[in-house]
């Protein structure tokens, strides 16, 4: 049996296991919309932690982050990883417990838009509608990044066309999500989090040994100007986006600077966690808030190990295959190249399943949350308030089809850089929902008008900064999440202070949640 065929057989076996999990949970998932979208608030601490991180990191962890490190060195990748690690810990520490308590207090909310709407005792459902629309927009972009990962993975492994392979991945994820719902997603995400971290460790250990050890990897990185510098960045010499090589040696120019603004901008990735629906939903779904302490520790350890290893894999890849990946897009295949070159086919198939695991664990979350945003918050919340659970579930599955179709269109370009797509969607969620989440949980004076202003201000600023301001370069070249997050905070505070305070009933509910009543 050929190597590619062996890898394919192992990956198919893995996919069948994932589908089996979906089928096992299908009956439970279809009992009610609460079971389908939030698992009936029955998750244990291990599943809560591991599924949150697996759905959060996606194929970006195994392809995007190592690709950035391979292409231009550790500074961009490492500062991003530091920001993400800090954001993960702080989000679990300050947000999780109060959100679990408040979401149940606020009408037993089972989606993020529903929580925000219930938090301010809305009648007209304006907050719910705005939140649901932003979720649809940004999760469609997010789902597209996952489909790009699938397309790159399958086309690189099997030498087949990118577009048909991307569509095959999309169909698989869609079928799986439709079958199982949140419980199946969370249970399989736990398994996939284990597969992801094992795959990372296997590749980094095998690759480092093949490169001649840790010293050899570090010596090679030091030989490239700016490659191993936290305050500098390597600059590949490119022609039409393709890195040049002379006598088998990749060409780099002088190291670029990686100054204070760049570091602050990159660390700002950590702010995204406060508005990330796929993580926040896990806080809402855990059995009891007292179990969140254990979940926080598990999640933090997983993230620290995974991010550090992912960055170092980029350095290992540059040592072993210095000229194999000559564009920023191709660089994101470094994990695949290492796996297929260094491991026996069966083991390579298992490691490739790690990428598939990361992609599935994220895309099913994105699709499910987007579907719930439309079916629960727009269809039932606005147009058909007496809709039955069966009708809501039917609409959610039709929404899954529509979102997947749009994501496929976005993902058609095989030169898409996963890191770039993810960074935009991450900024969108972080700025739209992050400030609103924090102030909703910890500021008594926030009101409905402030919530609306904050979501609109943050969400729109992401587009404005990314498309109009950041291209100006220089001091304006700041990751859009940071200015949009700050602008959203400003909109919420100013608008809330200039308008009437929330009702006594809302304030009393806030006090009860704060006191743990």
Residue pairs with C-beta under 8 A, 6 or more apart in sequence:
1 9
3 340
3 345
3 348
4 157
4 158
4 159
4 345
6 345
6 346
6 349
7 157
7 340
7 345
7 346
7 348
7 349
7 352
8 157
8 158
8 349
9 349
10 345
10 346
10 349
10 350
10 352
10 353
11 349
11 352
11 353
11 356
14 195
14 349
14 350
14 353
14 356
14 357
15 172
15 356
17 191
18 176
18 188
18 191
18 192
18 360
19 175
19 176
19 179
21 180
21 184
21 187
21 188
21 191
22 176
22 179
22 180
22 184
22 188
23 179
23 180
24 184
25 180
25 181
25 183
25 184
25 187
26 179
26 180
26 181
26 184
28 35
28 183
29 35
29 36
29 179
29 180
29 181
29 182
29 183
29 184
30 36
30 181
30 393
32 40
32 389
33 110
33 375
33 376
33 389
33 392
33 393
33 396
34 40
34 108
34 110
35 181
35 182
35 183
36 181
36 182
36 393
36 396
37 110
37 111
37 181
37 182
37 368
37 372
37 376
37 396
38 110
38 111
38 182
38 281
38 284
38 285
39 181
39 182
39 183
39 186
39 285
40 183
41 104
41 284
41 285
41 286
41 287
42 183
42 285
42 287
43 51
43 186
43 282
43 285
43 286
43 287
44 286
44 287
44 291
45 286
45 291
45 292
45 294
45 295
45 298
46 190
46 294
46 295
46 298
47 186
47 187
47 189
47 190
48 186
48 282
48 283
48 285
48 286
48 291
48 292
48 295
49 282
49 294
49 295
49 296
49 298
49 299
49 302
50 189
50 190
50 193
50 194
50 298
50 299
50 302
51 185
51 186
51 187
51 189
51 190
51 193
51 282
51 361
52 278
52 279
52 282
52 283
52 295
52 299
53 88
53 193
53 299
53 302
53 303
53 306
54 189
54 190
54 192
54 193
54 196
54 357
54 358
54 361
54 362
55 185
55 189
55 278
55 279
55 282
55 361
55 362
55 364
55 365
56 88
56 273
56 276
56 278
56 279
56 362
57 196
57 303
57 306
57 358
57 362
58 142
58 145
58 146
58 149
58 358
58 359
58 361
58 362
58 363
58 422
59 145
59 146
59 149
59 150
59 153
59 355
59 358
59 359
59 362
59 418
60 145
60 149
60 358
60 362
60 418
60 419
60 422
61 196
61 200
61 306
61 307
61 310
61 358
62 196
62 199
62 200
62 310
62 335
62 354
62 355
62 358
63 149
63 152
63 153
63 332
63 333
63 334
63 335
63 336
63 355
63 418
64 332
64 417
64 418
64 419
64 422
65 77
65 80
65 81
65 307
65 310
65 311
65 314
65 419
66 77
66 310
66 311
66 313
66 314
66 317
66 332
66 334
66 335
67 314
67 325
67 328
67 331
67 332
67 333
67 334
67 417
67 418
67 419
68 76
68 77
68 80
68 314
68 331
68 419
69 76
69 77
69 78
69 310
69 311
69 312
69 313
69 314
69 315
69 318
70 314
70 315
70 317
70 318
70 325
70 331
70 334
71 234
71 236
71 314
71 325
71 328
71 331
72 226
72 227
72 233
72 234
72 235
72 236
73 221
73 224
73 226
73 227
73 228
73 229
73 232
73 233
73 234
74 221
74 227
74 228
74 229
74 230
74 311
74 314
74 315
75 226
75 229
75 230
75 231
75 232
75 233
75 258
75 262
76 233
76 258
76 266
77 310
77 311
77 314
78 230
78 311
79 230
79 258
79 262
79 263
79 266
79 267
80 266
80 269
81 307
81 308
81 310
81 311
82 267
83 266
83 267
83 268
83 269
83 270
84 269
84 270
84 273
84 303
84 307
85 270
85 300
85 303
85 304
85 307
86 267
86 270
87 269
87 270
87 271
87 272
87 273
87 274
88 270
88 273
88 299
88 300
88 303
89 296
89 300
89 303
90 270
90 273
91 273
91 274
91 279
92 292
92 295
92 296
92 299
92 300
93 296
94 442
95 274
95 280
95 283
95 437
95 438
95 441
96 283
96 286
96 289
96 292
96 295
96 296
97 283
97 289
97 292
98 441
98 442
98 513
98 514
99 115
99 280
99 283
99 284
99 437
99 441
100 283
100 284
100 286
100 289
100 292
101 289
101 513
101 516
102 115
102 119
102 440
102 441
102 513
103 109
103 110
103 115
103 283
103 284
105 509
105 512
105 513
106 115
106 118
106 119
106 509
107 114
107 118
109 115
109 117
109 118
109 284
110 284
110 372
110 376
111 281
111 369
111 372
111 373
111 376
111 377
112 131
112 135
112 277
112 280
112 281
112 369
112 373
112 433
113 127
113 128
113 129
113 131
113 132
113 135
113 373
113 376
113 377
113 381
114 128
114 376
114 377
114 381
115 284
116 127
116 128
116 131
116 436
116 440
116 451
117 125
117 127
117 128
117 131
117 377
117 381
119 440
119 451
119 506
120 127
120 447
120 448
120 451
120 502
120 506
121 503
121 505
121 506
122 128
122 448
125 377
125 381
125 382
126 448
126 452
127 448
127 451
127 452
127 455
128 377
128 378
128 381
128 382
129 377
129 378
129 381
129 382
130 452
130 455
130 456
131 373
131 377
131 432
131 433
131 455
132 373
132 374
132 377
132 378
132 381
133 373
133 378
134 428
134 429
134 432
134 433
134 455
134 459
135 277
135 369
135 370
135 373
136 370
136 373
136 374
136 403
137 428
138 425
138 428
138 429
138 432
139 277
139 366
139 367
139 369
139 370
139 373
139 403
139 425
140 370
140 403
140 406
140 407
140 410
141 407
141 410
141 421
141 424
141 425
141 428
142 362
142 363
142 366
142 421
142 422
142 425
143 363
143 366
143 367
143 370
143 403
143 404
143 407
144 407
144 408
144 410
144 411
144 416
144 421
145 411
145 416
145 418
145 421
145 422
145 425
146 169
146 173
146 359
146 362
146 363
146 366
146 407
147 166
147 169
147 170
147 363
147 407
147 408
147 410
147 411
148 166
148 411
148 414
148 416
148 418
148 421
149 169
149 355
149 358
149 359
149 418
150 165
150 166
150 168
150 169
150 170
150 173
150 356
150 359
151 162
151 163
151 165
151 166
151 169
151 411
151 414
152 162
152 332
152 333
152 336
152 414
152 418
153 165
153 169
153 336
153 352
153 355
153 356
153 359
154 160
154 165
154 166
154 168
154 169
155 161
155 162
155 165
155 166
155 414
156 333
156 336
156 337
157 336
157 340
157 352
158 165
162 414
163 412
163 414
166 408
166 411
166 412
166 414
167 408
169 359
170 404
170 407
170 408
170 411
172 360
173 359
173 360
173 363
173 364
173 367
173 404
174 367
174 400
174 401
174 404
176 184
176 360
176 364
177 185
177 363
177 364
177 367
177 368
177 371
177 400
178 397
178 400
180 188
181 368
182 281
182 285
182 368
185 361
185 364
185 365
185 368
186 282
186 285
188 360
188 361
188 364
189 361
189 364
189 365
191 357
192 357
192 358
192 360
192 361
193 302
193 357
193 361
195 350
195 353
195 354
195 357
196 306
196 354
196 357
196 358
196 361
197 302
197 305
197 306
197 309
198 354
199 339
199 350
199 351
199 353
199 354
199 355
199 357
200 305
200 306
200 309
200 310
200 313
200 354
201 305
201 309
202 343
202 347
202 351
203 313
203 316
203 335
203 338
203 339
203 342
203 343
203 351
204 309
204 312
204 313
204 316
206 338
206 342
206 343
207 313
207 316
207 317
207 320
207 338
207 342
208 214
208 217
208 312
208 316
210 320
210 342
211 217
211 220
211 316
211 319
211 320
216 319
217 312
217 315
217 316
217 319
218 228
218 315
220 315
220 318
220 319
220 322
221 227
221 228
221 315
221 318
221 319
222 228
224 234
224 252
224 318
225 232
225 234
225 235
225 252
225 253
225 254
225 255
226 232
226 233
226 234
226 235
226 252
226 254
226 255
226 256
226 258
227 234
227 252
227 255
227 315
227 318
228 315
229 255
229 258
230 258
231 257
231 258
231 259
231 263
232 255
232 256
232 257
232 258
233 255
233 256
233 257
233 258
234 252
234 255
234 256
235 252
235 253
235 254
235 255
235 256
236 243
236 250
236 251
236 252
236 253
237 243
237 244
237 251
237 252
237 253
238 244
238 327
241 327
241 328
242 326
242 327
243 250
243 251
243 323
243 326
243 327
244 250
244 251
245 251
245 322
245 323
245 326
248 322
248 323
249 322
249 323
250 318
250 322
250 323
261 475
261 477
261 478
264 478
264 482
265 477
265 478
265 479
265 482
266 479
268 478
268 479
268 481
268 482
268 485
269 423
269 426
269 479
269 481
271 430
271 434
271 481
271 482
271 485
272 426
272 427
272 429
272 430
272 434
272 481
273 279
273 430
273 434
274 430
274 433
274 434
274 435
274 437
274 438
275 429
275 430
275 431
275 432
275 433
275 434
275 435
275 436
275 437
276 426
276 429
276 430
276 433
277 369
277 429
277 433
278 362
278 365
278 366
278 369
280 433
280 437
281 365
281 369
282 295
283 292
286 292
286 295
313 334
313 335
313 338
314 331
314 334
316 338
317 325
317 334
317 335
317 337
317 338
318 334
320 338
320 341
321 334
321 337
321 338
321 341
324 337
325 331
325 333
325 334
325 337
327 415
328 417
329 414
329 415
329 416
329 417
332 417
332 418
332 419
335 355
336 352
336 355
339 348
339 351
339 352
340 348
340 352
343 351
367 400
367 403
367 404
368 400
370 399
370 400
370 403
371 396
371 397
371 399
371 400
371 403
372 396
374 395
374 396
374 399
375 392
375 393
375 395
375 396
375 399
376 392
376 396
379 387
379 392
379 395
380 387
380 391
380 392
380 395
384 391
387 395
423 479
424 462
424 466
424 480
426 481
427 462
427 466
427 479
427 480
427 481
427 484
428 459
428 462
430 481
430 484
430 485
431 458
431 459
431 461
431 462
431 480
431 481
431 484
431 485
431 487
431 488
432 455
432 458
432 459
432 462
432 488
433 455
433 458
434 458
434 485
434 488
435 454
435 458
435 485
435 488
435 489
435 492
436 451
436 454
436 455
436 458
436 488
436 492
439 446
439 450
439 454
439 489
439 492
439 493
440 446
440 451
443 496
444 502
444 507
444 510
444 511
445 496
445 497
445 501
445 502
446 492
446 496
446 502
447 495
447 496
447 499
447 500
447 501
447 502
448 502
449 495
449 496
449 499
450 491
450 492
450 493
450 495
450 496
450 499
451 492
452 495
453 491
453 492
453 494
453 495
454 488
454 489
454 491
454 492
454 495
455 488
456 491
457 487
457 488
457 490
457 491
457 492
458 484
458 485
458 487
458 488
458 491
459 484
461 480
461 483
461 484
461 487
461 488
462 480
462 481
462 484
465 478
465 480
465 483
465 484
466 480
469 476
469 483
470 476
470 477
470 478
470 480
501 507
502 510
